[in-house]
């Protein structure tokens, strides 16, 4: 658990694929983010995958 109440990604190389986003939506998620866990790669919003920023991700907060 992170200090924000989320959970850490199980594997630094894992990626949230579009089918995982769809599955999360079906399970009632209000907001779903598709991210790269590699430093310097873009962060995308699930709705349309709009480019937001280049970031390094070290945890996933749910």
PDB file of N, H, CA, C and O in Angstrom:
ATOM      1  N   UNK A   1       0.838  -1.190   0.000  1.00  0.00           N
ATOM      2  CA  UNK A   1       0.000   0.000   0.000  1.00  0.00           C
ATOM      3  C   UNK A   1       0.878   1.247   0.000  1.00  0.00           C
ATOM      4  O   UNK A   1       1.926   1.284   0.645  1.00  0.00           O
ATOM      5  N   UNK A   2       0.439   2.253  -0.724  1.00  0.00           N
ATOM      6  H   UNK A   2      -0.412   2.222  -1.248  1.00  0.00           H
ATOM      7  CA  UNK A   2       1.159   3.519  -0.708  1.00  0.00           C
ATOM      8  C   UNK A   2       0.584   4.405   0.390  1.00  0.00           C
ATOM      9  O   UNK A   2      -0.418   4.059   1.015  1.00  0.00           O
ATOM     10  N   UNK A   3       1.214   5.531   0.616  1.00  0.00           N
ATOM     11  H   UNK A   3       2.028   5.812   0.108  1.00  0.00           H
ATOM     12  CA  UNK A   3       0.700   6.449   1.634  1.00  0.00           C
ATOM     13  C   UNK A   3      -0.623   7.073   1.215  1.00  0.00           C
ATOM     14  O   UNK A   3      -1.319   7.668   2.037  1.00  0.00           O
ATOM     15  N   UNK A   4      -0.978   6.937  -0.081  1.00  0.00           N
ATOM     16  H   UNK A   4      -0.413   6.453  -0.749  1.00  0.00           H
ATOM     17  CA  UNK A   4      -2.228   7.492  -0.600  1.00  0.00           C
ATOM     18  C   UNK A   4      -3.348   6.461  -0.579  1.00  0.00           C
ATOM     19  O   UNK A   4      -4.457   6.752  -1.026  1.00  0.00           O
ATOM     20  N   UNK A   5      -3.084   5.272  -0.073  1.00  0.00           N
ATOM     21  H   UNK A   5      -2.183   5.035   0.291  1.00  0.00           H
ATOM     22  CA  UNK A   5      -4.099   4.244  -0.012  1.00  0.00           C
ATOM     23  C   UNK A   5      -4.186   3.393  -1.264  1.00  0.00           C
ATOM     24  O   UNK A   5      -5.099   2.578  -1.387  1.00  0.00           O
ATOM     25  N   UNK A   6      -3.258   3.562  -2.196  1.00  0.00           N
ATOM     26  H   UNK A   6      -2.516   4.225  -2.095  1.00  0.00           H
ATOM     27  CA  UNK A   6      -3.260   2.784  -3.429  1.00  0.00           C
ATOM     28  C   UNK A   6      -2.389   1.559  -3.300  1.00  0.00           C
ATOM     29  O   UNK A   6      -1.914   1.232  -2.213  1.00  0.00           O
ATOM     30  N   UNK A   7      -2.183   0.891  -4.399  1.00  0.00           N
ATOM     31  H   UNK A   7      -2.568   1.157  -5.283  1.00  0.00           H
ATOM     32  CA  UNK A   7      -1.319  -0.289  -4.407  1.00  0.00           C
ATOM     33  C   UNK A   7      -0.199  -0.087  -5.407  1.00  0.00           C
ATOM     34  O   UNK A   7      -0.370   0.596  -6.416  1.00  0.00           O
ATOM     35  N   UNK A   8       0.927  -0.675  -5.127  1.00  0.00           N
ATOM     36  H   UNK A   8       1.065  -1.230  -4.306  1.00  0.00           H
ATOM     37  CA  UNK A   8       2.056  -0.574  -6.047  1.00  0.00           C
ATOM     38  C   UNK A   8       1.885  -1.552  -7.191  1.00  0.00           C
ATOM     39  O   UNK A   8       1.308  -2.626  -7.023  1.00  0.00           O
ATOM     40  N   UNK A   9       2.386  -1.176  -8.348  1.00  0.00           N
ATOM     41  H   UNK A   9       2.855  -0.304  -8.485  1.00  0.00           H
ATOM     42  CA  UNK A   9       2.347  -2.074  -9.499  1.00  0.00           C
ATOM     43  C   UNK A   9       3.153  -3.322  -9.170  1.00  0.00           C
ATOM     44  O   UNK A   9       4.239  -3.208  -8.603  1.00  0.00           O
ATOM     45  N   UNK A  10       2.661  -4.505  -9.506  1.00  0.00           N
ATOM     46  H   UNK A  10       1.778  -4.597  -9.967  1.00  0.00           H
ATOM     47  CA  UNK A  10       3.360  -5.732  -9.159  1.00  0.00           C
ATOM     48  C   UNK A  10       4.665  -5.923  -9.910  1.00  0.00           C
ATOM     49  O   UNK A  10       5.556  -6.624  -9.432  1.00  0.00           O
ATOM     50  N   UNK A  11       4.791  -5.313 -11.071  1.00  0.00           N
ATOM     51  H   UNK A  11       4.067  -4.743 -11.459  1.00  0.00           H
ATOM     52  CA  UNK A  11       5.970  -5.499 -11.909  1.00  0.00           C
ATOM     53  C   UNK A  11       6.279  -4.181 -12.598  1.00  0.00           C
ATOM     54  O   UNK A  11       5.414  -3.645 -13.290  1.00  0.00           O
ATOM     55  N   UNK A  12       7.490  -3.633 -12.433  1.00  0.00           N
ATOM     56  H   UNK A  12       8.193  -4.069 -11.871  1.00  0.00           H
ATOM     57  CA  UNK A  12       7.813  -2.350 -13.052  1.00  0.00           C
ATOM     58  C   UNK A  12       7.648  -2.342 -14.568  1.00  0.00           C
ATOM     59  O   UNK A  12       7.497  -1.273 -15.159  1.00  0.00           O
ATOM     60  N   UNK A  13       7.672  -3.493 -15.201  1.00  0.00           N
ATOM     61  H   UNK A  13       7.794  -4.362 -14.720  1.00  0.00           H
ATOM     62  CA  UNK A  13       7.525  -3.544 -16.652  1.00  0.00           C
ATOM     63  C   UNK A  13       6.109  -3.784 -17.125  1.00  0.00           C
ATOM     64  O   UNK A  13       5.865  -3.850 -18.330  1.00  0.00           O
ATOM     65  N   UNK A  14       5.158  -3.917 -16.190  1.00  0.00           N
ATOM     66  H   UNK A  14       5.356  -3.863 -15.211  1.00  0.00           H
ATOM     67  CA  UNK A  14       3.790  -4.217 -16.617  1.00  0.00           C
ATOM     68  C   UNK A  14       3.133  -2.975 -17.200  1.00  0.00           C
ATOM     69  O   UNK A  14       3.486  -1.845 -16.864  1.00  0.00           O
ATOM     70  N   UNK A  15       2.172  -3.211 -18.079  1.00  0.00           N
ATOM     71  H   UNK A  15       1.885  -4.129 -18.352  1.00  0.00           H
ATOM     72  CA  UNK A  15       1.441  -2.110 -18.705  1.00  0.00           C
ATOM     73  C   UNK A  15      -0.054  -2.377 -18.594  1.00  0.00           C
ATOM     74  O   UNK A  15      -0.494  -3.526 -18.625  1.00  0.00           O
ATOM     75  N   UNK A  16      -0.829  -1.306 -18.464  1.00  0.00           N
ATOM     76  H   UNK A  16      -0.471  -0.372 -18.439  1.00  0.00           H
ATOM     77  CA  UNK A  16      -2.274  -1.415 -18.445  1.00  0.00           C
ATOM     78  C   UNK A  16      -2.745  -1.363 -19.889  1.00  0.00           C
ATOM     79  O   UNK A  16      -2.724  -0.300 -20.512  1.00  0.00           O
ATOM     80  N   UNK A  17      -3.167  -2.496 -20.425  1.00  0.00           N
ATOM     81  H   UNK A  17      -3.184  -3.359 -19.920  1.00  0.00           H
ATOM     82  CA  UNK A  17      -3.571  -2.584 -21.824  1.00  0.00           C
ATOM     83  C   UNK A  17      -5.003  -2.095 -21.987  1.00  0.00           C
ATOM     84  O   UNK A  17      -5.759  -2.078 -21.016  1.00  0.00           O
ATOM     85  N   UNK A  18      -5.394  -1.693 -23.211  1.00  0.00           N
ATOM     86  H   UNK A  18      -4.780  -1.708 -24.000  1.00  0.00           H
ATOM     87  CA  UNK A  18      -6.767  -1.217 -23.441  1.00  0.00           C
ATOM     88  C   UNK A  18      -7.835  -2.205 -22.972  1.00  0.00           C
ATOM     89  O   UNK A  18      -8.880  -1.783 -22.477  1.00  0.00           O
ATOM     90  N   UNK A  19      -7.596  -3.520 -23.118  1.00  0.00           N
ATOM     91  H   UNK A  19      -6.747  -3.863 -23.520  1.00  0.00           H
ATOM     92  CA  UNK A  19      -8.600  -4.482 -22.654  1.00  0.00           C
ATOM     93  C   UNK A  19      -8.699  -4.478 -21.129  1.00  0.00           C
ATOM     94  O   UNK A  19      -9.768  -4.760 -20.586  1.00  0.00           O
ATOM     95  N   UNK A  20      -7.603  -4.163 -20.427  1.00  0.00           N
ATOM     96  H   UNK A  20      -6.735  -3.934 -20.868  1.00  0.00           H
ATOM     97  CA  UNK A  20      -7.666  -4.031 -18.972  1.00  0.00           C
ATOM     98  C   UNK A  20      -8.468  -2.795 -18.579  1.00  0.00           C
ATOM     99  O   UNK A  20      -9.199  -2.807 -17.588  1.00  0.00           O
ATOM    100  N   UNK A  21      -8.324  -1.720 -19.371  1.00  0.00           N
ATOM    101  H   UNK A  21      -7.731  -1.710 -20.176  1.00  0.00           H
ATOM    102  CA  UNK A  21      -9.091  -0.499 -19.128  1.00  0.00           C
ATOM    103  C   UNK A  21     -10.578  -0.800 -19.275  1.00  0.00           C
ATOM    104  O   UNK A  21     -11.381  -0.397 -18.433  1.00  0.00           O
ATOM    105  N   UNK A  22     -10.950  -1.510 -20.349  1.00  0.00           N
ATOM    106  H   UNK A  22     -10.298  -1.837 -21.033  1.00  0.00           H
ATOM    107  CA  UNK A  22     -12.350  -1.866 -20.573  1.00  0.00           C
ATOM    108  C   UNK A  22     -12.869  -2.719 -19.417  1.00  0.00           C
ATOM    109  O   UNK A  22     -13.992  -2.522 -18.953  1.00  0.00           O
ATOM    110  N   UNK A  23     -12.061  -3.658 -18.955  1.00  0.00           N
ATOM    111  H   UNK A  23     -11.149  -3.818 -19.331  1.00  0.00           H
ATOM    112  CA  UNK A  23     -12.457  -4.525 -17.843  1.00  0.00           C
ATOM    113  C   UNK A  23     -12.683  -3.697 -16.573  1.00  0.00           C
ATOM    114  O   UNK A  23     -13.653  -3.918 -15.848  1.00  0.00           O
ATOM    115  N   UNK A  24     -11.791  -2.754 -16.311  1.00  0.00           N
ATOM    116  H   UNK A  24     -11.003  -2.574 -16.899  1.00  0.00           H
ATOM    117  CA  UNK A  24     -11.945  -1.897 -15.134  1.00  0.00           C
ATOM    118  C   UNK A  24     -13.229  -1.082 -15.225  1.00  0.00           C
ATOM    119  O   UNK A  24     -13.929  -0.913 -14.226  1.00  0.00           O
ATOM    120  N   UNK A  25     -13.541  -0.578 -16.410  1.00  0.00           N
ATOM    121  H   UNK A  25     -12.972  -0.715 -17.221  1.00  0.00           H
ATOM    122  CA  UNK A  25     -14.782   0.178 -16.608  1.00  0.00           C
ATOM    123  C   UNK A  25     -15.995  -0.705 -16.318  1.00  0.00           C
ATOM    124  O   UNK A  25     -16.947  -0.269 -15.672  1.00  0.00           O
ATOM    125  N   UNK A  26     -15.955  -1.943 -16.797  1.00  0.00           N
ATOM    126  H   UNK A  26     -15.181  -2.298 -17.322  1.00  0.00           H
ATOM    127  CA  UNK A  26     -17.071  -2.865 -16.573  1.00  0.00           C
ATOM    128  C   UNK A  26     -17.251  -3.154 -15.088  1.00  0.00           C
ATOM    129  O   UNK A  26     -18.364  -3.420 -14.636  1.00  0.00           O
ATOM    130  N   UNK A  27     -16.165  -3.102 -14.333  1.00  0.00           N
ATOM    131  H   UNK A  27     -15.260  -2.885 -14.700  1.00  0.00           H
ATOM    132  CA  UNK A  27     -16.232  -3.378 -12.889  1.00  0.00           C
ATOM    133  C   UNK A  27     -16.619  -2.133 -12.095  1.00  0.00           C
ATOM    134  O   UNK A  27     -16.628  -2.163 -10.864  1.00  0.00           O
ATOM    135  N   UNK A  28     -16.938  -1.043 -12.786  1.00  0.00           N
ATOM    136  H   UNK A  28     -16.931  -1.019 -13.786  1.00  0.00           H
ATOM    137  CA  UNK A  28     -17.455   0.144 -12.111  1.00  0.00           C
ATOM    138  C   UNK A  28     -16.450   1.232 -11.806  1.00  0.00           C
ATOM    139  O   UNK A  28     -16.762   2.155 -11.053  1.00  0.00           O
ATOM    140  N   UNK A  29     -15.247   1.155 -12.366  1.00  0.00           N
ATOM    141  H   UNK A  29     -14.993   0.405 -12.977  1.00  0.00           H
ATOM    142  CA  UNK A  29     -14.256   2.202 -12.113  1.00  0.00           C
ATOM    143  C   UNK A  29     -14.757   3.530 -12.682  1.00  0.00           C
ATOM    144  O   UNK A  29     -15.226   3.583 -13.819  1.00  0.00           O
ATOM    145  N   UNK A  30     -14.658   4.592 -11.899  1.00  0.00           N
ATOM    146  H   UNK A  30     -14.277   4.550 -10.976  1.00  0.00           H
ATOM    147  CA  UNK A  30     -15.075   5.912 -12.358  1.00  0.00           C
ATOM    148  C   UNK A  30     -14.010   6.555 -13.250  1.00  0.00           C
ATOM    149  O   UNK A  30     -14.328   7.226 -14.231  1.00  0.00           O
ATOM    150  N   UNK A  31     -12.758   6.340 -12.897  1.00  0.00           N
ATOM    151  H   UNK A  31     -12.499   5.795 -12.100  1.00  0.00           H
ATOM    152  CA  UNK A  31     -11.654   6.885 -13.684  1.00  0.00           C
ATOM    153  C   UNK A  31     -10.607   5.802 -13.865  1.00  0.00           C
ATOM    154  O   UNK A  31     -10.233   5.119 -12.912  1.00  0.00           O
ATOM    155  N   UNK A  32     -10.144   5.651 -15.078  1.00  0.00           N
ATOM    156  H   UNK A  32     -10.448   6.205 -15.853  1.00  0.00           H
ATOM    157  CA  UNK A  32      -9.115   4.659 -15.379  1.00  0.00           C
ATOM    158  C   UNK A  32      -8.024   5.359 -16.174  1.00  0.00           C
ATOM    159  O   UNK A  32      -8.307   6.072 -17.137  1.00  0.00           O
ATOM    160  N   UNK A  33      -6.785   5.156 -15.771  1.00  0.00           N
ATOM    161  H   UNK A  33      -6.555   4.577 -14.989  1.00  0.00           H
ATOM    162  CA  UNK A  33      -5.660   5.784 -16.454  1.00  0.00           C
ATOM    163  C   UNK A  33      -4.783   4.719 -17.076  1.00  0.00           C
ATOM    164  O   UNK A  33      -4.458   3.718 -16.437  1.00  0.00           O
ATOM    165  N   UNK A  34      -4.403   4.935 -18.319  1.00  0.00           N
ATOM    166  H   UNK A  34      -4.668   5.748 -18.838  1.00  0.00           H
ATOM    167  CA  UNK A  34      -3.469   4.035 -18.989  1.00  0.00           C
ATOM    168  C   UNK A  34      -2.111   4.712 -18.905  1.00  0.00           C
ATOM    169  O   UNK A  34      -1.950   5.846 -19.355  1.00  0.00           O
ATOM    170  N   UNK A  35      -1.138   4.021 -18.331  1.00  0.00           N
ATOM    171  H   UNK A  35      -1.269   3.099 -17.965  1.00  0.00           H
ATOM    172  CA  UNK A  35       0.162   4.639 -18.117  1.00  0.00           C
ATOM    173  C   UNK A  35       1.279   3.738 -18.601  1.00  0.00           C
ATOM    174  O   UNK A  35       1.104   2.528 -18.744  1.00  0.00           O
ATOM    175  N   UNK A  36       2.418   4.337 -18.850  1.00  0.00           N
ATOM    176  H   UNK A  36       2.560   5.320 -18.734  1.00  0.00           H
ATOM    177  CA  UNK A  36       3.639   3.581 -19.060  1.00  0.00           C
ATOM    178  C   UNK A  36       4.394   3.613 -17.745  1.00  0.00           C
ATOM    179  O   UNK A  36       4.442   4.647 -17.078  1.00  0.00           O
ATOM    180  N   UNK A  37       4.981   2.495 -17.371  1.00  0.00           N
ATOM    181  H   UNK A  37       4.942   1.656 -17.914  1.00  0.00           H
ATOM    182  CA  UNK A  37       5.751   2.473 -16.129  1.00  0.00           C
ATOM    183  C   UNK A  37       7.229   2.745 -16.378  1.00  0.00           C
ATOM    184  O   UNK A  37       8.042   2.642 -15.460  1.00  0.00           O
ATOM    185  N   UNK A  38       7.579   3.089 -17.608  1.00  0.00           N
ATOM    186  H   UNK A  38       6.919   3.173 -18.354  1.00  0.00           H
ATOM    187  CA  UNK A  38       8.971   3.402 -17.918  1.00  0.00           C
ATOM    188  C   UNK A  38       9.169   4.909 -17.906  1.00  0.00           C
ATOM    189  O   UNK A  38       8.362   5.649 -18.467  1.00  0.00           O
ATOM    190  N   UNK A  39      10.234   5.362 -17.273  1.00  0.00           N
ATOM    191  H   UNK A  39      10.890   4.761 -16.817  1.00  0.00           H
ATOM    192  CA  UNK A  39      10.511   6.793 -17.157  1.00  0.00           C
ATOM    193  C   UNK A  39      10.572   7.462 -18.521  1.00  0.00           C
ATOM    194  O   UNK A  39      11.157   6.933 -19.467  1.00  0.00           O
ATOM    195  N   UNK A  40       9.956   8.636 -18.603  1.00  0.00           N
ATOM    196  H   UNK A  40       9.480   9.065 -17.836  1.00  0.00           H
ATOM    197  CA  UNK A  40      10.036   9.438 -19.812  1.00  0.00           C
ATOM    198  C   UNK A  40       8.998   9.128 -20.869  1.00  0.00           C
ATOM    199  O   UNK A  40       8.888   9.875 -21.841  1.00  0.00           O
ATOM    200  N   UNK A  41       8.229   8.056 -20.723  1.00  0.00           N
ATOM    201  H   UNK A  41       8.318   7.449 -19.933  1.00  0.00           H
ATOM    202  CA  UNK A  41       7.203   7.753 -21.704  1.00  0.00           C
ATOM    203  C   UNK A  41       5.905   8.460 -21.329  1.00  0.00           C
ATOM    204  O   UNK A  41       5.674   8.739 -20.152  1.00  0.00           O
ATOM    205  N   UNK A  42       5.053   8.755 -22.312  1.00  0.00           N
ATOM    206  H   UNK A  42       5.240   8.528 -23.268  1.00  0.00           H
ATOM    207  CA  UNK A  42       3.864   9.563 -22.056  1.00  0.00           C
ATOM    208  C   UNK A  42       2.823   8.887 -21.166  1.00  0.00           C
ATOM    209  O   UNK A  42       2.710   7.662 -21.126  1.00  0.00           O
ATOM    210  N   UNK A  43       2.076   9.716 -20.461  1.00  0.00           N
ATOM    211  H   UNK A  43       2.168  10.711 -20.493  1.00  0.00           H
ATOM    212  CA  UNK A  43       0.916   9.283 -19.686  1.00  0.00           C
ATOM    213  C   UNK A  43      -0.316   9.582 -20.537  1.00  0.00           C
ATOM    214  O   UNK A  43      -0.468  10.692 -21.047  1.00  0.00           O
ATOM    215  N   UNK A  44      -1.185   8.603 -20.687  1.00  0.00           N
ATOM    216  H   UNK A  44      -1.063   7.701 -20.272  1.00  0.00           H
ATOM    217  CA  UNK A  44      -2.363   8.769 -21.534  1.00  0.00           C
ATOM    218  C   UNK A  44      -3.631   8.631 -20.719  1.00  0.00           C
ATOM    219  O   UNK A  44      -3.694   7.842 -19.776  1.00  0.00           O
ATOM    220  N   UNK A  45      -4.631   9.397 -21.085  1.00  0.00           N
ATOM    221  H   UNK A  45      -4.579  10.038 -21.851  1.00  0.00           H
ATOM    222  CA  UNK A  45      -5.940   9.272 -20.454  1.00  0.00           C
ATOM    223  C   UNK A  45      -6.709   8.166 -21.164  1.00  0.00           C
ATOM    224  O   UNK A  45      -6.666   8.085 -22.392  1.00  0.00           O
ATOM    225  N   UNK A  46      -7.403   7.326 -20.432  1.00  0.00           N
ATOM    226  H   UNK A  46      -7.438   7.393 -19.435  1.00  0.00           H
ATOM    227  CA  UNK A  46      -8.105   6.190 -21.028  1.00  0.00           C
ATOM    228  C   UNK A  46      -9.163   6.641 -22.029  1.00  0.00           C
ATOM    229  O   UNK A  46      -9.332   6.004 -23.069  1.00  0.00           O
ATOM    230  N   UNK A  47      -9.857   7.693 -21.746  1.00  0.00           N
ATOM    231  H   UNK A  47      -9.720   8.210 -20.901  1.00  0.00           H
ATOM    232  CA  UNK A  47     -10.900   8.173 -22.658  1.00  0.00           C
ATOM    233  C   UNK A  47     -10.250   8.890 -23.829  1.00  0.00           C
ATOM    234  O   UNK A  47      -9.976  10.087 -23.752  1.00  0.00           O
ATOM    235  N   UNK A  48     -10.005   8.169 -24.904  1.00  0.00           N
ATOM    236  H   UNK A  48     -10.228   7.196 -24.966  1.00  0.00           H
ATOM    237  CA  UNK A  48      -9.396   8.755 -26.084  1.00  0.00           C
ATOM    238  C   UNK A  48      -7.882   8.733 -26.075  1.00  0.00           C
ATOM    239  O   UNK A  48      -7.261   9.112 -27.068  1.00  0.00           O
ATOM    240  N   UNK A  49      -7.270   8.302 -24.989  1.00  0.00           N
ATOM    241  H   UNK A  49      -7.775   7.993 -24.183  1.00  0.00           H
ATOM    242  CA  UNK A  49      -5.813   8.246 -24.880  1.00  0.00           C
ATOM    243  C   UNK A  49      -5.155   9.574 -25.249  1.00  0.00           C
ATOM    244  O   UNK A  49      -4.192   9.616 -26.014  1.00  0.00           O
ATOM    245  N   UNK A  50      -5.694  10.654 -24.689  1.00  0.00           N
ATOM    246  H   UNK A  50      -6.477  10.619 -24.067  1.00  0.00           H
ATOM    247  CA  UNK A  50      -5.162  11.989 -24.926  1.00  0.00           C
ATOM    248  C   UNK A  50      -3.806  12.143 -24.238  1.00  0.00           C
ATOM    249  O   UNK A  50      -3.661  11.798 -23.065  1.00  0.00           O
ATOM    250  N   UNK A  51      -2.816  12.660 -24.964  1.00  0.00           N
ATOM    251  H   UNK A  51      -2.933  12.940 -25.917  1.00  0.00           H
ATOM    252  CA  UNK A  51      -1.494  12.884 -24.386  1.00  0.00           C
ATOM    253  C   UNK A  51      -1.589  13.953 -23.297  1.00  0.00           C
ATOM    254  O   UNK A  51      -2.102  15.047 -23.536  1.00  0.00           O
ATOM    255  N   UNK A  52      -1.094  13.632 -22.104  1.00  0.00           N
ATOM    256  H   UNK A  52      -0.678  12.743 -21.909  1.00  0.00           H
ATOM    257  CA  UNK A  52      -1.125  14.590 -21.001  1.00  0.00           C
ATOM    258  C   UNK A  52       0.264  15.099 -20.647  1.00  0.00           C
ATOM    259  O   UNK A  52       0.475  16.309 -20.566  1.00  0.00           O
ATOM    260  N   UNK A  53       1.214  14.191 -20.434  1.00  0.00           N
ATOM    261  H   UNK A  53       1.042  13.208 -20.500  1.00  0.00           H
ATOM    262  CA  UNK A  53       2.543  14.607 -19.995  1.00  0.00           C
ATOM    263  C   UNK A  53       3.506  13.436 -20.066  1.00  0.00           C
ATOM    264  O   UNK A  53       3.088  12.281 -20.146  1.00  0.00           O
ATOM    265  N   UNK A  54       4.786  13.735 -20.036  1.00  0.00           N
ATOM    266  H   UNK A  54       5.125  14.673 -19.971  1.00  0.00           H
ATOM    267  CA  UNK A  54       5.802  12.689 -19.899  1.00  0.00           C
ATOM    268  C   UNK A  54       6.130  12.557 -18.427  1.00  0.00           C
ATOM    269  O   UNK A  54       6.450  13.546 -17.769  1.00  0.00           O
ATOM    270  N   UNK A  55       6.052  11.343 -17.904  1.00  0.00           N
ATOM    271  H   UNK A  55       5.791  10.539 -18.439  1.00  0.00           H
ATOM    272  CA  UNK A  55       6.246  11.135 -16.475  1.00  0.00           C
ATOM    273  C   UNK A  55       6.976   9.830 -16.214  1.00  0.00           C
ATOM    274  O   UNK A  55       7.089   8.978 -17.095  1.00  0.00           O
ATOM    275  N   UNK A  56       7.461   9.687 -15.007  1.00  0.00           N
ATOM    276  H   UNK A  56       7.369  10.379 -14.291  1.00  0.00           H
ATOM    277  CA  UNK A  56       7.947   8.406 -14.497  1.00  0.00           C
ATOM    278  C   UNK A  56       6.937   7.958 -13.452  1.00  0.00           C
ATOM    279  O   UNK A  56       6.597   8.725 -12.551  1.00  0.00           O
ATOM    280  N   UNK A  57       6.463   6.747 -13.559  1.00  0.00           N
ATOM    281  H   UNK A  57       6.739   6.124 -14.290  1.00  0.00           H
ATOM    282  CA  UNK A  57       5.440   6.242 -12.645  1.00  0.00           C
ATOM    283  C   UNK A  57       6.061   5.232 -11.700  1.00  0.00           C
ATOM    284  O   UNK A  57       6.688   4.271 -12.146  1.00  0.00           O
ATOM    285  N   UNK A  58       5.896   5.437 -10.390  1.00  0.00           N
ATOM    286  H   UNK A  58       5.387   6.217 -10.027  1.00  0.00           H
ATOM    287  CA  UNK A  58       6.434   4.466  -9.445  1.00  0.00           C
ATOM    288  C   UNK A  58       5.342   3.787  -8.629  1.00  0.00           C
ATOM    289  O   UNK A  58       5.637   2.895  -7.834  1.00  0.00           O
ATOM    290  N   UNK A  59       4.092   4.191  -8.810  1.00  0.00           N
ATOM    291  H   UNK A  59       3.853   4.916  -9.456  1.00  0.00           H
ATOM    292  CA  UNK A  59       3.003   3.511  -8.132  1.00  0.00           C
ATOM    293  C   UNK A  59       1.694   3.780  -8.845  1.00  0.00           C
ATOM    294  O   UNK A  59       1.555   4.760  -9.576  1.00  0.00           O
ATOM    295  N   UNK A  60       0.739   2.894  -8.623  1.00  0.00           N
ATOM    296  H   UNK A  60       0.852   2.097  -8.029  1.00  0.00           H
ATOM    297  CA  UNK A  60      -0.604   3.063  -9.154  1.00  0.00           C
ATOM    298  C   UNK A  60      -1.509   3.290  -7.964  1.00  0.00           C
ATOM    299  O   UNK A  60      -1.544   2.472  -7.044  1.00  0.00           O
ATOM    300  N   UNK A  61      -2.241   4.387  -7.969  1.00  0.00           N
ATOM    301  H   UNK A  61      -2.212   5.052  -8.715  1.00  0.00           H
ATOM    302  CA  UNK A  61      -3.136   4.712  -6.871  1.00  0.00           C
ATOM    303  C   UNK A  61      -4.556   4.448  -7.330  1.00  0.00           C
ATOM    304  O   UNK A  61      -4.990   4.965  -8.360  1.00  0.00           O
ATOM    305  N   UNK A  62      -5.282   3.636  -6.559  1.00  0.00           N
ATOM    306  H   UNK A  62      -4.929   3.217  -5.723  1.00  0.00           H
ATOM    307  CA  UNK A  62      -6.662   3.296  -6.928  1.00  0.00           C
ATOM    308  C   UNK A  62      -7.645   3.871  -5.943  1.00  0.00           C
ATOM    309  O   UNK A  62      -8.852   3.685  -6.096  1.00  0.00           O
TER     310      UNK A  62
END
